[in-house]
Amino acid sequence: MPTISAPANILVTGANGYLGLWIVRVLLDRGFSVKGTVRSPAVADSITQFIKEKHPEQTARFQCVVVPDITIDGAFDDAITDVAAVIHTASPVLFAEEDPEACIGPAVRGTVSILHSVLKHGAHVKRVVVTSSIAAVISTDSPDGLYTEEKWNDEVITIVREQGRDAPGVLKYIASKALSEKAVWEFVNDHKDDVKFDVCTILPSWVFGPLPRELSSPLEMGSTPRFMYDQLFAVPPPSPREPPCVNYVDVHDVVDAHIRALEVEAAGGERIIVSSGVCSWQDWLSAANAKGVLPKLDKGDLTATGVYPPHPTCSNEKAKRVLGIKFKTVPEIFKEVYEQWSAFGWLAHLE
């Protein structure tokens, strides 16, 4: 399938999200035109105004459209007609729902909805890039194993189906990620004789990094950056910091992977894990200590850096080989986050 390059028009769903807005910004910086979807007129106005204030010269290449409910049939029909590719990041993050279907259903239907819209109305679409997660890969049956794109987290799907409403909220969310990505590849297989576009799924690990726009308070952040803030910069700090270690990746590397997935021909038809490696919260505290900052921060046991309990490790070999990603490290990510959030005035309580 031919690759996509600027100034092609790219549809980005979830354009106001942590990842989605970063993708919009970088696409515009690289000369693409962008059509972003959000769920309300007020959010559309806010994102449009942000782009206008940040880079007024990019305003002519950006359009924000309202798709109130991404799960209904035909939700993206109008938005899809004049774009060359789709980056689908929109997906609900729900941990408190009792009914697993309330979490899983919207994630699956939203993904299938946009694929059907592309099939019916996306005559110019060459590639669809879908944001999945390493949650669709990692299971608990091999806590210290190496996970590659060949593996699927079928275990969590079974657990949620068996336990239903009694399943932990985080497992319902993980099952939604696994099932929505499975739905992508089932769609591709079911419509292989009709599909004129190809698909790539990007599976990020835990995403860290700066925000795409300034907010007035940490309370306004989404769940992922807010969790980082609470774990590292809350006073008093959480004790213990959980989970003890995670697979991590810089947000800029995740954004680059999505865009490179449009530009690299070999990415078509691939699942690609995007992960820098494994880190502990102690690694982040040690990065803070190395910079000589945050004197009030509980730095933990600085001798423990790099000492991890049994844990899964996600392979990033395909991302490096196919997409050419060079992954950032904890100290590099910490430096940028610290400098941004300090400039926002969010870390004054630690000085």
LOPA-587227 format. One record per residue (C-alpha): residue in one letter; chain; x, y, z. Coordinates in pm, whole numbers. Example, Ala and Ser with C-alpha at 12.3 -4.5 7.8 and 13.67 -1.06 7.14 Angstrom:
2
<residu A	chaine A	px 1230	py -450	pz 780>
<residu S	chaine A	px 1367	py -106	pz 714>
***
This chain:
351
<residu M	chaine A	px 0	py 0	pz 0>
<residu P	chaine A	px 144	py 345	pz -87>
<residu T	chaine A	px 261	py 548	pz 209>
<residu I	chaine A	px 122	py 884	pz 320>
<residu S	chaine A	px 321	py 1205	pz 330>
<residu A	chaine A	px 256	py 1575	pz 387>
<residu P	chaine A	px 48	py 1768	pz 299>
<residu A	chaine A	px -204	py 1480	pz 305>
<residu N	chaine A	px -517	py 1527	pz 517>
<residu I	chaine A	px -521	py 1299	pz 824>
<residu L	chaine A	px -821	py 1224	pz 1047>
<residu V	chaine A	px -728	py 1201	pz 1417>
<residu T	chaine A	px -997	py 1078	pz 1654>
<residu G	chaine A	px -986	py 1182	pz 2017>
<residu A	chaine A	px -807	py 1501	pz 1914>
<residu N	chaine A	px -842	py 1658	pz 2259>
<residu G	chaine A	px -685	py 1364	pz 2444>
<residu Y	chaine A	px -334	py 1347	pz 2588>
<residu L	chaine A	px -205	py 1142	pz 2297>
<residu G	chaine A	px -448	py 1270	pz 2034>
<residu L	chaine A	px -362	py 1638	pz 2078>
<residu W	chaine A	px 11	py 1563	pz 2066>
<residu I	chaine A	px -45	py 1376	pz 1738>
<residu V	chaine A	px -243	py 1670	pz 1598>
<residu R	chaine A	px 30	py 1914	pz 1693>
<residu V	chaine A	px 315	py 1710	pz 1545>
<residu L	chaine A	px 127	py 1632	pz 1223>
<residu L	chaine A	px 67	py 2004	pz 1173>
<residu D	chaine A	px 432	py 2080	pz 1252>
<residu R	chaine A	px 535	py 1829	pz 984>
<residu G	chaine A	px 320	py 1991	pz 718>
<residu F	chaine A	px 15	py 1762	pz 719>
<residu S	chaine A	px -343	py 1883	pz 718>
<residu V	chaine A	px -546	py 1750	pz 1009>
<residu K	chaine A	px -911	py 1689	pz 1079>
<residu G	chaine A	px -961	py 1616	pz 1449>
<residu T	chaine A	px -1272	py 1466	pz 1606>
<residu V	chaine A	px -1402	py 1555	pz 1953>
<residu R	chaine A	px -1734	py 1493	pz 2126>
<residu S	chaine A	px -1870	py 1844	pz 2189>
<residu P	chaine A	px -1880	py 2187	pz 2021>
<residu A	chaine A	px -1723	py 2348	pz 2329>
<residu V	chaine A	px -1420	py 2119	pz 2308>
<residu A	chaine A	px -1396	py 2175	pz 1933>
<residu D	chaine A	px -1387	py 2552	pz 1990>
<residu S	chaine A	px -1124	py 2513	pz 2261>
<residu I	chaine A	px -890	py 2300	pz 2046>
<residu T	chaine A	px -935	py 2526	pz 1743>
<residu Q	chaine A	px -854	py 2833	pz 1952>
<residu F	chaine A	px -548	py 2660	pz 2098>
<residu I	chaine A	px -411	py 2582	pz 1751>
<residu K	chaine A	px -482	py 2939	pz 1640>
<residu E	chaine A	px -297	py 3086	pz 1937>
<residu K	chaine A	px -7	py 2839	pz 1926>
<residu H	chaine A	px 57	py 2845	pz 1551>
<residu P	chaine A	px -177	py 3079	pz 1364>
<residu E	chaine A	px -16	py 2983	pz 1033>
<residu Q	chaine A	px -144	py 2626	pz 1084>
<residu T	chaine A	px -508	py 2723	pz 1131>
<residu A	chaine A	px -592	py 2682	pz 761>
<residu R	chaine A	px -470	py 2321	pz 775>
<residu F	chaine A	px -673	py 2223	pz 1082>
<residu Q	chaine A	px -1041	py 2143	pz 1116>
<residu C	chaine A	px -1214	py 2016	pz 1429>
<residu V	chaine A	px -1538	py 1823	pz 1385>
<residu V	chaine A	px -1786	py 1702	pz 1644>
<residu V	chaine A	px -1869	py 1331	pz 1667>
<residu P	chaine A	px -2088	py 1309	pz 1980>
<residu D	chaine A	px -2105	py 931	pz 1998>
<residu I	chaine A	px -1830	py 730	pz 1829>
<residu T	chaine A	px -2006	py 399	pz 1892>
<residu I	chaine A	px -2306	py 446	pz 1664>
<residu D	chaine A	px -2314	py 320	pz 1307>
<residu G	chaine A	px -2207	py 588	pz 1063>
<residu A	chaine A	px -2062	py 816	pz 1332>
<residu F	chaine A	px -1758	py 895	pz 1118>
<residu D	chaine A	px -1920	py 882	pz 772>
<residu D	chaine A	px -1903	py 1256	pz 707>
<residu A	chaine A	px -1560	py 1303	pz 865>
<residu I	chaine A	px -1395	py 1032	pz 658>
<residu T	chaine A	px -1474	py 1140	pz 304>
<residu D	chaine A	px -1176	py 1363	pz 225>
<residu V	chaine A	px -887	py 1214	pz 424>
<residu A	chaine A	px -591	py 1003	pz 313>
<residu A	chaine A	px -541	py 821	pz 643>
<residu V	chaine A	px -686	py 776	pz 990>
<residu I	chaine A	px -522	py 770	pz 1332>
<residu H	chaine A	px -780	py 634	pz 1575>
<residu T	chaine A	px -688	py 716	pz 1935>
<residu A	chaine A	px -1036	py 767	pz 2082>
<residu S	chaine A	px -1135	py 506	pz 2338>
<residu P	chaine A	px -1307	py 528	pz 2677>
<residu V	chaine A	px -1100	py 488	pz 2993>
<residu L	chaine A	px -1347	py 349	pz 3245>
<residu F	chaine A	px -1250	py 170	pz 3565>
<residu A	chaine A	px -1559	py 220	pz 3781>
<residu E	chaine A	px -1822	py 50	pz 3565>
<residu E	chaine A	px -1981	py -257	pz 3724>
<residu D	chaine A	px -2105	py -405	pz 3399>
<residu P	chaine A	px -1806	py -515	pz 3188>
<residu E	chaine A	px -2004	py -440	pz 2872>
<residu A	chaine A	px -2023	py -73	pz 2975>
<residu C	chaine A	px -1645	py -60	pz 2939>
<residu I	chaine A	px -1586	py -314	pz 2662>
<residu G	chaine A	px -1879	py -230	pz 2436>
<residu P	chaine A	px -1793	py 135	pz 2362>
<residu A	chaine A	px -1426	py 52	pz 2298>
<residu V	chaine A	px -1511	py -223	pz 2050>
<residu R	chaine A	px -1801	py -44	pz 1881>
<residu G	chaine A	px -1606	py 279	pz 1843>
<residu T	chaine A	px -1324	py 98	pz 1666>
<residu V	chaine A	px -1552	py -107	pz 1443>
<residu S	chaine A	px -1761	py 201	pz 1363>
<residu I	chaine A	px -1471	py 392	pz 1216>
<residu L	chaine A	px -1353	py 92	pz 1014>
<residu H	chaine A	px -1699	py 53	pz 861>
<residu S	chaine A	px -1705	py 425	pz 779>
<residu V	chaine A	px -1370	py 396	pz 604>
<residu L	chaine A	px -1490	py 92	pz 412>
<residu K	chaine A	px -1808	py 265	pz 293>
<residu H	chaine A	px -1700	py 627	pz 250>
<residu G	chaine A	px -1321	py 647	pz 273>
<residu A	chaine A	px -1241	py 617	pz -96>
<residu H	chaine A	px -913	py 804	pz -49>
<residu V	chaine A	px -800	py 633	pz 272>
<residu K	chaine A	px -482	py 430	pz 231>
<residu R	chaine A	px -405	py 338	pz 592>
<residu V	chaine A	px -572	py 327	pz 931>
<residu V	chaine A	px -353	py 338	pz 1242>
<residu V	chaine A	px -529	py 225	pz 1561>
<residu T	chaine A	px -400	py 291	pz 1913>
<residu S	chaine A	px -408	py -29	pz 2114>
<residu S	chaine A	px -202	py -107	pz 2426>
<residu I	chaine A	px 44	py -357	pz 2568>
<residu A	chaine A	px -255	py -452	pz 2783>
<residu A	chaine A	px -367	py -647	pz 2475>
<residu V	chaine A	px -45	py -848	pz 2495>
<residu I	chaine A	px 64	py -896	pz 2857>
<residu S	chaine A	px -100	py -1160	pz 3072>
<residu T	chaine A	px -27	py -1272	pz 3427>
<residu D	chaine A	px 66	py -1629	pz 3338>
<residu S	chaine A	px 426	py -1529	pz 3264>
<residu P	chaine A	px 518	py -1246	pz 3503>
<residu D	chaine A	px 885	py -1241	pz 3407>
<residu G	chaine A	px 846	py -1327	pz 3038>
<residu L	chaine A	px 932	py -1142	pz 2719>
<residu Y	chaine A	px 623	py -1031	pz 2530>
<residu T	chaine A	px 620	py -977	pz 2155>
<residu E	chaine A	px 354	py -883	pz 1903>
<residu E	chaine A	px 271	py -1251	pz 1850>
<residu K	chaine A	px 113	py -1276	pz 2197>
<residu W	chaine A	px -243	py -1190	pz 2301>
<residu N	chaine A	px -386	py -1134	pz 2648>
<residu D	chaine A	px -659	py -1394	pz 2618>
<residu E	chaine A	px -631	py -1468	pz 2989>
<residu V	chaine A	px -786	py -1139	pz 3099>
<residu I	chaine A	px -1074	py -1181	pz 2854>
<residu T	chaine A	px -1151	py -1518	pz 3010>
<residu I	chaine A	px -1130	py -1377	pz 3364>
<residu V	chaine A	px -1369	py -1090	pz 3290>
<residu R	chaine A	px -1616	py -1320	pz 3114>
<residu E	chaine A	px -1613	py -1560	pz 3408>
<residu Q	chaine A	px -1628	py -1301	pz 3687>
<residu G	chaine A	px -1854	py -1048	pz 3514>
<residu R	chaine A	px -1947	py -762	pz 3744>
<residu D	chaine A	px -1715	py -899	pz 4014>
<residu A	chaine A	px -1406	py -859	pz 3798>
<residu P	chaine A	px -1171	py -577	pz 3906>
<residu G	chaine A	px -1226	py -255	pz 3713>
<residu V	chaine A	px -873	py -248	pz 3577>
<residu L	chaine A	px -921	py -596	pz 3428>
<residu K	chaine A	px -1241	py -482	pz 3255>
<residu Y	chaine A	px -1044	py -196	pz 3101>
<residu I	chaine A	px -762	py -428	pz 2995>
<residu A	chaine A	px -1015	py -667	pz 2841>
<residu S	chaine A	px -1162	py -374	pz 2647>
<residu K	chaine A	px -821	py -299	pz 2495>
<residu A	chaine A	px -761	py -662	pz 2399>
<residu L	chaine A	px -1107	py -711	pz 2253>
<residu S	chaine A	px -1111	py -383	pz 2060>
<residu E	chaine A	px -780	py -468	pz 1894>
<residu K	chaine A	px -900	py -819	pz 1817>
<residu A	chaine A	px -1202	py -656	pz 1653>
<residu V	chaine A	px -967	py -462	pz 1424>
<residu W	chaine A	px -798	py -772	pz 1289>
<residu E	chaine A	px -1127	py -964	pz 1268>
<residu F	chaine A	px -1268	py -679	pz 1058>
<residu V	chaine A	px -966	py -686	pz 828>
<residu N	chaine A	px -1001	py -1061	pz 783>
<residu D	chaine A	px -1377	py -1055	pz 735>
<residu H	chaine A	px -1356	py -780	pz 470>
<residu K	chaine A	px -1029	py -873	pz 303>
<residu D	chaine A	px -1193	py -890	pz -39>
<residu D	chaine A	px -1345	py -541	pz -7>
<residu V	chaine A	px -1090	py -340	pz 193>
<residu K	chaine A	px -884	py -96	pz -14>
<residu F	chaine A	px -678	py 24	pz 282>
<residu D	chaine A	px -442	py -146	pz 524>
<residu V	chaine A	px -422	py -129	pz 902>
<residu C	chaine A	px -148	py -93	pz 1162>
<residu T	chaine A	px -200	py -115	pz 1538>
<residu I	chaine A	px 33	py 65	pz 1780>
<residu L	chaine A	px 64	py -85	pz 2129>
<residu P	chaine A	px 218	py 166	pz 2373>
<residu S	chaine A	px 330	py 75	pz 2719>
<residu W	chaine A	px 276	py 314	pz 3012>
<residu V	chaine A	px 304	py 661	pz 2854>
<residu F	chaine A	px 499	py 930	pz 3039>
<residu G	chaine A	px 597	py 1279	pz 2933>
<residu P	chaine A	px 492	py 1643	pz 2911>
<residu L	chaine A	px 147	py 1771	pz 2829>
<residu P	chaine A	px 49	py 1895	pz 2481>
<residu R	chaine A	px -95	py 2219	pz 2624>
<residu E	chaine A	px -87	py 2415	pz 2948>
<residu L	chaine A	px -359	py 2347	pz 3202>
<residu S	chaine A	px -450	py 2553	pz 3505>
<residu S	chaine A	px -411	py 2267	pz 3753>
<residu P	chaine A	px -288	py 1907	pz 3778>
<residu L	chaine A	px -648	py 1819	pz 3859>
<residu E	chaine A	px -736	py 1885	pz 3493>
<residu M	chaine A	px -495	py 1621	pz 3362>
<residu G	chaine A	px -608	py 1290	pz 3219>
<residu S	chaine A	px -560	py 967	pz 3407>
<residu T	chaine A	px -211	py 879	pz 3280>
<residu P	chaine A	px -22	py 1206	pz 3341>
<residu R	chaine A	px -218	py 1263	pz 3661>
<residu F	chaine A	px -103	py 925	pz 3792>
<residu M	chaine A	px 259	py 1024	pz 3726>
<residu Y	chaine A	px 209	py 1352	pz 3909>
<residu D	chaine A	px 53	py 1181	pz 4211>
<residu Q	chaine A	px 319	py 911	pz 4229>
<residu L	chaine A	px 617	py 1145	pz 4202>
<residu F	chaine A	px 518	py 1487	pz 4325>
<residu A	chaine A	px 244	py 1441	pz 4584>
<residu V	chaine A	px 324	py 1545	pz 4943>
<residu P	chaine A	px 308	py 1323	pz 5136>
<residu P	chaine A	px 403	py 1066	pz 4873>
<residu P	chaine A	px 201	py 749	pz 4824>
<residu S	chaine A	px 336	py 457	pz 5021>
<residu P	chaine A	px 404	py 222	pz 4868>
<residu R	chaine A	px 422	py 344	pz 4509>
<residu E	chaine A	px 237	py 88	pz 4300>
<residu P	chaine A	px 287	py -96	pz 4076>
<residu P	chaine A	px 655	py -136	pz 4171>
<residu C	chaine A	px 772	py -141	pz 3810>
<residu V	chaine A	px 619	py -91	pz 3466>
<residu N	chaine A	px 703	py -94	pz 3098>
<residu Y	chaine A	px 732	py 272	pz 3003>
<residu V	chaine A	px 760	py 496	pz 2696>
<residu D	chaine A	px 791	py 868	pz 2625>
<residu V	chaine A	px 484	py 1034	pz 2475>
<residu H	chaine A	px 693	py 1184	pz 2193>
<residu D	chaine A	px 806	py 834	pz 2091>
<residu V	chaine A	px 445	py 714	pz 2085>
<residu V	chaine A	px 342	py 1010	pz 1870>
<residu D	chaine A	px 633	py 950	pz 1635>
<residu A	chaine A	px 538	py 583	pz 1606>
<residu H	chaine A	px 183	py 669	pz 1498>
<residu I	chaine A	px 303	py 911	pz 1233>
<residu R	chaine A	px 582	py 686	pz 1113>
<residu A	chaine A	px 318	py 413	pz 1081>
<residu L	chaine A	px 160	py 631	pz 810>
<residu E	chaine A	px 488	py 701	pz 635>
<residu V	chaine A	px 656	py 358	pz 638>
<residu E	chaine A	px 520	py 110	pz 386>
<residu A	chaine A	px 632	py -193	pz 588>
<residu A	chaine A	px 410	py -89	pz 882>
<residu G	chaine A	px 95	py -191	pz 694>
<residu G	chaine A	px -67	py -502	pz 840>
<residu E	chaine A	px 150	py -498	pz 1154>
<residu R	chaine A	px 102	py -488	pz 1529>
<residu I	chaine A	px 386	py -284	pz 1677>
<residu I	chaine A	px 473	py -259	pz 2046>
<residu V	chaine A	px 607	py 85	pz 2142>
<residu S	chaine A	px 798	py 62	pz 2469>
<residu S	chaine A	px 1129	py 198	pz 2593>
<residu G	chaine A	px 1188	py -68	pz 2858>
<residu V	chaine A	px 1114	py -140	pz 3223>
<residu C	chaine A	px 1141	py 114	pz 3503>
<residu S	chaine A	px 1056	py 139	pz 3870>
<residu W	chaine A	px 936	py 446	pz 4055>
<residu Q	chaine A	px 1278	py 442	pz 4216>
<residu D	chaine A	px 1431	py 511	pz 3873>
<residu W	chaine A	px 1224	py 830	pz 3852>
<residu L	chaine A	px 1317	py 934	pz 4206>
<residu S	chaine A	px 1682	py 875	pz 4127>
<residu A	chaine A	px 1649	py 1090	pz 3814>
<residu A	chaine A	px 1512	py 1367	pz 4038>
<residu N	chaine A	px 1798	py 1320	pz 4282>
<residu A	chaine A	px 2057	py 1331	pz 4003>
<residu K	chaine A	px 1927	py 1672	pz 3899>
<residu G	chaine A	px 1946	py 1797	pz 4256>
<residu V	chaine A	px 1583	py 1900	pz 4254>
<residu L	chaine A	px 1276	py 1839	pz 4466>
<residu P	chaine A	px 1436	py 1857	pz 4811>
<residu K	chaine A	px 1109	py 1769	pz 4985>
<residu L	chaine A	px 1056	py 1458	pz 4775>
<residu D	chaine A	px 1083	py 1117	pz 4937>
<residu K	chaine A	px 1368	py 973	pz 4730>
<residu G	chaine A	px 1334	py 620	pz 4866>
<residu D	chaine A	px 1628	py 382	pz 4856>
<residu L	chaine A	px 1867	py 522	pz 4596>
<residu T	chaine A	px 2065	py 198	pz 4596>
<residu A	chaine A	px 1765	py 8	pz 4459>
<residu T	chaine A	px 1767	py 155	pz 4108>
<residu G	chaine A	px 1753	py -117	pz 3845>
<residu V	chaine A	px 1650	py -386	pz 4096>
<residu Y	chaine A	px 1311	py -518	pz 3993>
<residu P	chaine A	px 1084	py -799	pz 4106>
<residu P	chaine A	px 971	py -1051	pz 3841>
<residu H	chaine A	px 795	py -853	pz 3571>
<residu P	chaine A	px 691	py -875	pz 3205>
<residu T	chaine A	px 914	py -709	pz 2948>
<residu C	chaine A	px 778	py -586	pz 2617>
<residu S	chaine A	px 1001	py -623	pz 2315>
<residu N	chaine A	px 1061	py -306	pz 2115>
<residu E	chaine A	px 1262	py -472	pz 1839>
<residu K	chaine A	px 992	py -436	pz 1575>
<residu A	chaine A	px 939	py -68	pz 1655>
<residu K	chaine A	px 1310	py -3	pz 1615>
<residu R	chaine A	px 1341	py -215	pz 1303>
<residu V	chaine A	px 1026	py -115	pz 1115>
<residu L	chaine A	px 967	py 240	pz 1238>
<residu G	chaine A	px 1321	py 342	pz 1328>
<residu I	chaine A	px 1221	py 464	pz 1675>
<residu K	chaine A	px 1503	py 558	pz 1914>
<residu F	chaine A	px 1350	py 543	pz 2258>
<residu K	chaine A	px 1404	py 802	pz 2529>
<residu T	chaine A	px 1512	py 706	pz 2880>
<residu V	chaine A	px 1372	py 789	pz 3224>
<residu P	chaine A	px 1618	py 1077	pz 3292>
<residu E	chaine A	px 1538	py 1236	pz 2955>
<residu I	chaine A	px 1163	py 1212	pz 3012>
<residu F	chaine A	px 1188	py 1333	pz 3372>
<residu K	chaine A	px 1387	py 1641	pz 3269>
<residu E	chaine A	px 1122	py 1758	pz 3025>
<residu V	chaine A	px 830	py 1683	pz 3257>
<residu Y	chaine A	px 996	py 1855	pz 3551>
<residu E	chaine A	px 1079	py 2166	pz 3351>
<residu Q	chaine A	px 728	py 2193	pz 3204>
<residu W	chaine A	px 537	py 2134	pz 3526>
<residu S	chaine A	px 770	py 2362	pz 3717>
<residu A	chaine A	px 704	py 2634	pz 3460>
<residu F	chaine A	px 331	py 2575	pz 3514>
<residu G	chaine A	px 387	py 2645	pz 3887>
<residu W	chaine A	px 278	py 2297	pz 3988>
<residu L	chaine A	px 594	py 2203	pz 4182>
<residu A	chaine A	px 639	py 2508	pz 4402>
<residu H	chaine A	px 530	py 2303	pz 4704>
<residu L	chaine A	px 848	py 2094	pz 4669>
<residu E	chaine A	px 1096	py 2382	pz 4669>
***
